[in-house]
Amino acid sequence: MPCLSLKTNVLIGADAKLELMKEASALLAECTGKPESYCMVILEDQIALSFGGDATMPTAYLSIQSIGKLGVAQNKKISASFCQWVQRAFQVDPSRTYLSFRDVPASEWGWNGSTFA
């Protein structure tokens, strides 16, 4: 049920992309306390992305959705963890990284022909 969508203007090779998605999945599970078997990661690289009017510098946007396990305190910890990871993995400075969080009601999250409600 946790889902991470990461978009960056950085080019990532196919082999590196698979490894980075694996790392992101494990980090998402760790940060949300949810089983990794329910985690989804979407990684889009080399997209047109600008931050502060500059589209030439490495930039990243992360959207994290989950049923629960998000909130003021948790989001600060998740932001710190993912900004550190994005900096290491993509060489994107945390000051050029935005994250958005959405705590989704169980009735609004579908899976396996039903919802989690």
N, CA, C and O atoms as a DFTB+ gen file, in Angstrom:
468 C
 N C O
     1  1       0.787      -1.203       0.000
     2  2       0.000       0.000       0.000
     3  2       0.828       1.265       0.000
     4  3       0.364       2.273      -0.534
     5  1       2.046       1.279       0.575
     6  2       2.839       2.480       0.344
     7  2       3.305       2.525      -1.105
     8  3       3.706       1.514      -1.681
     9  1       3.243       3.716      -1.674
    10  2       3.671       3.886      -3.062
    11  2       4.571       5.106      -3.138
    12  3       4.217       6.185      -2.663
    13  1       5.722       4.927      -3.732
    14  2       6.666       6.008      -3.967
    15  2       6.759       6.239      -5.464
    16  3       7.043       5.319      -6.231
    17  1       6.518       7.472      -5.870
    18  2       6.735       7.878      -7.251
    19  2       7.872       8.891      -7.240
    20  3       7.757       9.956      -6.633
    21  1       8.961       8.559      -7.909
    22  2      10.131       9.424      -7.942
    23  2      10.384       9.842      -9.377
    24  3      10.490       9.008     -10.276
    25  1      10.479      11.149      -9.576
    26  2      10.770      11.698     -10.894
    27  2      12.036      12.532     -10.788
    28  3      12.208      13.309      -9.849
    29  1      12.915      12.361     -11.760
    30  2      14.171      13.113     -11.755
    31  2      14.591      13.428     -13.188
    32  3      14.211      12.737     -14.133
    33  1      15.382      14.486     -13.323
    34  2      15.934      14.815     -14.630
    35  2      17.297      14.151     -14.853
    36  3      17.946      14.382     -15.873
    37  1      17.716      13.339     -13.908
    38  2      18.980      12.607     -13.993
    39  2      18.786      11.345     -14.839
    40  3      17.788      10.640     -14.691
    41  1      19.734      11.071     -15.714
    42  2      19.711       9.846     -16.522
    43  2      20.265       8.693     -15.699
    44  3      21.338       8.805     -15.106
    45  1      19.531       7.586     -15.665
    46  2      19.944       6.415     -14.899
    47  2      19.998       5.224     -15.849
    48  3      19.067       5.000     -16.623
    49  1      21.071       4.473     -15.792
    50  2      21.196       3.279     -16.617
    51  2      20.225       2.201     -16.173
    52  3      19.776       2.198     -15.027
    53  1      19.900       1.283     -17.081
    54  2      18.913       0.236     -16.801
    55  2      19.299      -0.630     -15.605
    56  3      18.461      -0.912     -14.748
    57  1      20.557      -1.053     -15.543
    58  2      20.986      -1.892     -14.423
    59  2      20.925      -1.121     -13.113
    60  3      20.474      -1.655     -12.099
    61  1      21.375       0.128     -13.126
    62  2      21.339       0.961     -11.920
    63  2      19.904       1.215     -11.491
    64  3      19.613       1.262     -10.296
    65  1      19.007       1.377     -12.451
    66  2      17.608       1.662     -12.134
    67  2      16.998       0.523     -11.324
    68  3      16.285       0.770     -10.351
    69  1      17.269      -0.710     -11.711
    70  2      16.725      -1.857     -10.975
    71  2      17.234      -1.887      -9.541
    72  3      16.468      -2.145      -8.613
    73  1      18.517      -1.624      -9.356
    74  2      19.096      -1.613      -8.014
    75  2      18.540      -0.463      -7.182
    76  3      18.250      -0.639      -5.999
    77  1      18.390       0.706      -7.787
    78  2      17.858       1.867      -7.068
    79  2      16.398       1.654      -6.667
    80  3      15.980       2.078      -5.589
    81  1      15.634       1.006      -7.520
    82  2      14.234       0.713      -7.177
    83  2      14.166      -0.266      -6.004
    84  3      13.298      -0.152      -5.138
    85  1      15.074      -1.212      -5.986
    86  2      15.143      -2.165      -4.884
    87  2      15.483      -1.444      -3.574
    88  3      14.870      -1.705      -2.539
    89  1      16.453      -0.546      -3.629
    90  2      16.818       0.241      -2.448
    91  2      15.650       1.108      -1.979
    92  3      15.367       1.186      -0.784
    93  1      14.980       1.754      -2.922
    94  2      13.858       2.633      -2.583
    95  2      12.724       1.845      -1.940
    96  3      12.095       2.323      -0.996
    97  1      12.461       0.658      -2.435
    98  2      11.412      -0.181      -1.882
    99  2      11.709      -0.555      -0.430
   100  3      10.835      -0.487       0.434
   101  1      12.947      -0.946      -0.181
   102  2      13.350      -1.307       1.183
   103  2      13.264      -0.098       2.113
   104  3      12.815      -0.224       3.253
   105  1      13.690       1.069       1.638
   106  2      13.632       2.281       2.451
   107  2      12.188       2.701       2.715
   108  3      11.862       3.152       3.813
   109  1      11.330       2.556       1.721
   110  2       9.917       2.883       1.893
   111  2       9.281       1.992       2.950
   112  3       8.528       2.469       3.799
   113  1       9.580       0.708       2.902
   114  2       9.055      -0.227       3.902
   115  2       9.567       0.137       5.294
   116  3       8.809       0.146       6.264
   117  1      10.857       0.436       5.378
   118  2      11.453       0.788       6.666
   119  2      10.829       2.072       7.228
   120  3      10.497       2.137       8.412
   121  1      10.674       3.079       6.385
   122  2      10.161       4.375       6.838
   123  2       8.692       4.332       7.234
   124  3       8.268       5.070       8.123
   125  1       7.919       3.480       6.586
   126  2       6.484       3.423       6.877
   127  2       6.117       2.301       7.836
   128  3       5.002       2.264       8.356
   129  1       7.051       1.387       8.069
   130  2       6.739       0.251       8.930
   131  2       5.763      -0.721       8.291
   132  3       5.122      -1.511       8.985
   133  1       5.650      -0.664       6.972
   134  2       4.757      -1.556       6.229
   135  2       5.572      -2.672       5.592
   136  3       6.761      -2.492       5.330
   137  1       4.950      -3.829       5.337
   138  2       5.675      -4.921       4.682
   139  2       6.131      -4.515       3.281
   140  3       5.366      -3.921       2.521
   141  1       7.362      -4.832       2.950
   142  2       7.866      -4.490       1.622
   143  2       7.066      -5.176       0.521
   144  3       7.018      -4.687      -0.608
   145  1       6.447      -6.287       0.836
   146  2       5.654      -7.003      -0.174
   147  2       4.468      -6.171      -0.668
   148  3       3.881      -6.496      -1.700
   149  1       4.109      -5.110       0.046
   150  2       3.023      -4.222      -0.372
   151  2       3.528      -2.908      -0.964
   152  3       2.725      -2.083      -1.400
   153  1       4.835      -2.701      -0.987
   154  2       5.401      -1.429      -1.453
   155  2       5.525      -1.403      -2.975
   156  3       5.900      -2.391      -3.606
   157  1       5.197      -0.241      -3.544
   158  2       5.350      -0.020      -4.981
   159  2       6.269       1.174      -5.189
   160  3       6.184       2.173      -4.474
   161  1       7.153       1.056      -6.184
   162  2       8.068       2.141      -6.521
   163  2       7.945       2.426      -8.015
   164  3       8.021       1.520      -8.845
   165  1       7.756       3.688      -8.333
   166  2       7.722       4.155      -9.720
   167  2       8.904       5.094      -9.881
   168  3       9.035       6.057      -9.125
   169  1       9.762       4.829     -10.848
   170  2      10.948       5.654     -11.057
   171  2      10.975       6.126     -12.505
   172  3      11.071       5.328     -13.438
   173  1      10.886       7.438     -12.666
   174  2      10.955       8.043     -13.994
   175  2      12.204       8.917     -14.038
   176  3      12.336       9.865     -13.263
   177  1      13.113       8.595     -14.945
   178  2      14.345       9.363     -15.056
   179  2      14.379      10.161     -16.351
   180  3      13.586       9.938     -17.265
   181  1      15.297      11.075     -16.401
   182  2      15.556      11.923     -17.556
   183  2      14.285      12.603     -18.085
   184  3      14.060      12.676     -19.293
   185  1      13.459      13.100     -17.148
   186  2      12.264      13.838     -17.566
   187  2      12.573      15.332     -17.517
   188  3      13.514      15.756     -16.847
   189  1      11.787      16.112     -18.218
   190  2      11.935      17.565     -18.162
   191  2      11.478      18.023     -16.781
   192  3      10.305      17.895     -16.431
   193  1      12.411      18.556     -16.004
   194  2      12.123      18.942     -14.627
   195  2      12.961      20.169     -14.291
   196  3      14.179      20.174     -14.469
   197  1      12.298      21.196     -13.807
   198  2      12.968      22.437     -13.463
   199  2      12.711      22.758     -12.004
   200  3      11.632      22.476     -11.484
   201  1      13.695      23.343     -11.345
   202  2      13.543      23.792      -9.965
   203  2      14.148      25.187      -9.874
   204  3      15.308      25.387     -10.235
   205  1      13.378      26.138      -9.399
   206  2      13.872      27.506      -9.276
   207  2      14.248      28.123     -10.606
   208  3      15.117      28.994     -10.667
   209  1      13.601      27.679     -11.670
   210  2      13.878      28.214     -12.998
   211  2      15.078      27.588     -13.690
   212  3      15.431      27.984     -14.800
   213  1      15.709      26.609     -13.041
   214  2      16.901      25.970     -13.601
   215  2      16.605      24.503     -13.912
   216  3      16.359      23.702     -13.011
   217  1      16.634      24.170     -15.194
   218  2      16.377      22.792     -15.620
   219  2      17.665      22.032     -15.915
   220  3      17.614      20.896     -16.387
   221  1      18.821      22.643     -15.644
   222  2      20.090      21.993     -15.962
   223  2      20.690      21.246     -14.774
   224  3      21.468      20.312     -14.970
   225  1      20.351      21.632     -13.568
   226  2      20.899      21.000     -12.367
   227  2      20.062      19.779     -11.987
   228  3      18.854      19.767     -12.225
   229  1      20.683      18.754     -11.402
   230  2      19.925      17.583     -10.954
   231  2      18.809      17.978      -9.977
   232  3      19.022      18.753      -9.045
   233  1      17.629      17.428     -10.215
   234  2      16.434      17.757      -9.449
   235  2      15.615      16.483      -9.261
   236  3      15.657      15.579     -10.096
   237  1      14.872      16.420      -8.160
   238  2      14.013      15.252      -7.923
   239  2      12.706      15.676      -7.263
   240  3      12.659      16.625      -6.479
   241  1      11.656      14.951      -7.598
   242  2      10.346      15.109      -6.973
   243  2       9.872      13.722      -6.540
   244  3       9.850      12.787      -7.339
   245  1       9.494      13.601      -5.268
   246  2       9.008      12.333      -4.731
   247  2       7.600      12.532      -4.196
   248  3       7.315      13.513      -3.509
   249  1       6.736      11.601      -4.516
   250  2       5.384      11.582      -3.981
   251  2       5.217      10.261      -3.239
   252  3       5.431       9.187      -3.801
   253  1       4.833      10.356      -1.964
   254  2       4.676       9.161      -1.145
   255  2       3.240       9.094      -0.662
   256  3       2.727      10.032      -0.051
   257  1       2.601       7.969      -0.946
   258  2       1.236       7.728      -0.511
   259  2       1.202       6.459       0.327
   260  3       1.923       5.500       0.051
   261  1       0.362       6.463       1.345
   262  2       0.248       5.290       2.204
   263  2      -1.070       5.337       2.956
   264  3      -1.661       6.400       3.144
   265  1      -1.511       4.180       3.375
   266  2      -2.637       4.088       4.300
   267  2      -2.024       4.145       5.689
   268  3      -1.466       3.157       6.166
   269  1      -2.124       5.286       6.332
   270  2      -1.516       5.447       7.647
   271  2      -0.010       5.565       7.561
   272  3       0.569       5.533       6.476
   273  1       0.613       5.701       8.713
   274  2       2.073       5.801       8.870
   275  2       2.641       7.080       8.283
   276  3       3.851       7.188       8.088
   277  1       1.768       8.066       7.995
   278  2       2.206       9.375       7.561
   279  2       1.622      10.404       8.523
   280  3       0.544      10.193       9.078
   281  1       2.306      11.479       8.716
   282  2       1.872      12.542       9.612
   283  2       3.047      13.463       9.873
   284  3       4.130      13.253       9.326
   285  1       2.856      14.460      10.685
   286  2       3.867      15.491      10.885
   287  2       5.229      14.901      11.267
   288  3       6.220      15.150      10.581
   289  1       5.288      14.142      12.329
   290  2       6.571      13.600      12.799
   291  2       7.149      12.585      11.813
   292  3       8.337      12.625      11.496
   293  1       6.304      11.680      11.335
   294  2       6.775      10.654      10.404
   295  2       7.285      11.278       9.104
   296  3       8.318      10.863       8.580
   297  1       6.570      12.264       8.590
   298  2       6.941      12.874       7.310
   299  2       8.309      13.550       7.397
   300  3       9.070      13.522       6.430
   301  1       8.629      14.154       8.533
   302  2       9.947      14.773       8.696
   303  2      11.047      13.713       8.639
   304  3      12.085      13.923       8.012
   305  1      10.817      12.581       9.292
   306  2      11.799      11.498       9.270
   307  2      11.925      10.900       7.869
   308  3      13.028      10.627       7.397
   309  1      10.791      10.702       7.217
   310  2      10.799      10.146       5.857
   311  2      11.516      11.102       4.907
   312  3      12.311      10.676       4.070
   313  1      11.228      12.402       5.043
   314  2      11.877      13.400       4.196
   315  2      13.386      13.366       4.380
   316  3      14.134      13.388       3.403
   317  1      13.831      13.312       5.619
   318  2      15.273      13.262       5.889
   319  2      15.902      12.008       5.278
   320  3      16.961      12.080       4.654
   321  1      15.251      10.871       5.460
   322  2      15.787       9.606       4.940
   323  2      15.860       9.602       3.419
   324  3      16.880       9.228       2.841
   325  1      14.769      10.021       2.772
   326  2      14.757       9.979       1.310
   327  2      15.631      11.068       0.692
   328  3      16.237      10.836      -0.355
   329  1      15.717      12.250       1.308
   330  2      16.618      13.277       0.769
   331  2      18.065      12.808       0.833
   332  3      18.836      13.041      -0.098
   333  1      18.434      12.154       1.917
   334  2      19.788      11.615       2.039
   335  2      20.027      10.548       0.975
   336  3      21.082      10.523       0.341
   337  1      19.055       9.672       0.782
   338  2      19.188       8.603      -0.215
   339  2      19.260       9.180      -1.633
   340  3      20.094       8.753      -2.431
   341  1      18.390      10.147      -1.950
   342  2      18.378      10.751      -3.287
   343  2      19.702      11.458      -3.564
   344  3      20.206      11.420      -4.687
   345  1      20.258      12.095      -2.552
   346  2      21.540      12.762      -2.738
   347  2      22.637      11.743      -3.065
   348  3      23.453      11.964      -3.960
   349  1      22.647      10.640      -2.341
   350  2      23.650       9.603      -2.582
   351  2      23.421       8.899      -3.924
   352  3      24.359       8.686      -4.691
   353  1      22.169       8.543      -4.192
   354  2      21.855       7.722      -5.361
   355  2      21.847       8.490      -6.683
   356  3      22.224       7.949      -7.722
   357  1      21.412       9.761      -6.640
   358  2      21.230      10.528      -7.876
   359  2      22.064      11.807      -7.935
   360  3      22.035      12.532      -8.930
   361  1      22.816      12.078      -6.848
   362  2      23.585      13.315      -6.741
   363  2      22.690      14.550      -6.854
   364  3      23.087      15.560      -7.434
   365  1      21.483      14.461      -6.296
   366  2      20.565      15.592      -6.253
   367  2      20.653      16.199      -4.855
   368  3      20.413      15.523      -3.855
   369  1      20.997      17.474      -4.804
   370  2      21.084      18.171      -3.530
   371  2      19.702      18.213      -2.871
   372  3      18.706      18.453      -3.553
   373  1      19.626      17.988      -1.571
   374  2      18.329      18.034      -0.889
   375  2      17.581      19.355      -1.093
   376  3      16.352      19.387      -1.029
   377  1      18.318      20.442      -1.339
   378  2      17.661      21.731      -1.579
   379  2      16.990      21.793      -2.949
   380  3      16.289      22.756      -3.258
   381  1      17.205      20.762      -3.769
   382  2      16.556      20.677      -5.091
   383  2      15.634      19.460      -5.157
   384  3      15.369      18.917      -6.229
   385  1      15.155      19.050      -3.990
   386  2      14.280      17.879      -3.883
   387  2      13.003      18.269      -3.158
   388  3      13.050      18.795      -2.046
   389  1      11.872      18.014      -3.783
   390  2      10.573      18.193      -3.133
   391  2       9.981      16.819      -2.871
   392  3      10.171      15.884      -3.648
   393  1       9.256      16.713      -1.756
   394  2       8.506      15.503      -1.421
   395  2       7.076      15.916      -1.098
   396  3       6.842      16.947      -0.468
   397  1       6.138      15.109      -1.532
   398  2       4.751      15.318      -1.121
   399  2       4.258      14.021      -0.479
   400  3       4.666      12.923      -0.858
   401  1       3.374      14.181       0.497
   402  2       2.862      13.046       1.261
   403  2       1.340      13.044       1.193
   404  3       0.702      14.096       1.231
   405  1       0.771      11.844       1.091
   406  2      -0.682      11.718       1.093
   407  2      -1.062      10.465       1.865
   408  3      -0.717       9.348       1.479
   409  1      -1.778      10.673       2.960
   410  2      -2.314       9.570       3.749
   411  2      -3.678       9.234       3.153
   412  3      -4.622      10.015       3.273
   413  1      -3.776       8.088       2.520
   414  2      -4.968       7.704       1.770
   415  2      -5.883       6.836       2.639
   416  3      -5.412       5.877       3.251
   417  1      -7.174       7.152       2.706
   418  2      -8.102       6.278       3.431
   419  2      -8.117       4.875       2.808
   420  3      -8.018       4.735       1.589
   421  1      -8.239       3.857       3.635
   422  2      -8.224       2.465       3.163
   423  2      -9.296       2.211       2.111
   424  3      -9.107       1.387       1.217
   425  1     -10.409       2.907       2.212
   426  2     -11.497       2.710       1.245
   427  2     -11.168       3.306      -0.118
   428  3     -11.856       3.021      -1.098
   429  1     -10.124       4.133      -0.194
   430  2      -9.749       4.775      -1.453
   431  2      -8.467       4.189      -2.055
   432  3      -7.844       4.789      -2.931
   433  1      -8.091       3.006      -1.564
   434  2      -6.897       2.339      -2.092
   435  2      -7.302       0.950      -2.547
   436  3      -7.606       0.079      -1.733
   437  1      -7.302       0.753      -3.864
   438  2      -7.707      -0.529      -4.419
   439  2      -6.539      -1.464      -4.614
   440  3      -5.410      -1.034      -4.852
   441  1      -6.823      -2.758      -4.509
   442  2      -5.816      -3.800      -4.715
   443  2      -6.516      -5.140      -4.836
   444  3      -7.461      -5.417      -4.097
   445  1      -6.070      -5.958      -5.743
   446  2      -6.520      -7.328      -5.865
   447  2      -8.042      -7.451      -6.000
   448  3      -8.659      -8.344      -5.420
   449  1      -8.626      -6.546      -6.768
   450  2     -10.065      -6.599      -7.041
   451  2     -10.942      -6.025      -5.956
   452  3     -12.163      -6.166      -6.020
   453  1     -10.356      -5.374      -4.950
   454  2     -11.156      -4.792      -3.874
   455  2     -10.407      -3.553      -3.356
   456  3      -9.611      -2.948      -4.074
   457  1     -10.676      -3.197      -2.112
   458  2      -9.945      -2.108      -1.465
   459  2      -9.405      -2.631      -0.136
   460  3      -9.692      -3.764       0.249
   461  1      -8.639      -1.824       0.552
   462  2      -8.105      -2.230       1.850
   463  2      -9.106      -1.988       2.980
   464  3      -8.814      -2.301       4.134
   465  1     -10.265      -1.443       2.672
   466  2     -11.286      -1.186       3.707
   467  2     -12.118      -2.430       3.949
   468  3     -13.025      -2.414       4.781
